[in-house]
């Protein structure tokens, strides 16, 4: 399914409203003046308040499960607005809240 490409300035949140950032965006390919993010780049999550029975179990990192089928940067699939990720250690998803709206991929 087509969607807008994710770039390093996109707003990505964990299911508990923690802020997620890419660890290694692709510096050679840019959209809206910012590097795109590929599926190989894990995200780090900061400020996740999730806890279970009073014990904190915050989202720390996230790995992307789906990405573009046809669009690649540096030989790796780029992330799209509808790409899906799983957070560790609790298995909750990431949500792409806002990204650039000029370049679409599939």
Secondary structure, 3 states (H helix, E strand, C coil): CCEEECECCCEEEECCCCEEEECCCEEEEEECCEEECECCCCEEEECCCCEECCEECCCCEEEECCCCCCCEECCEEECECCCCEEEECCCCEEEEEECCCCCEEC
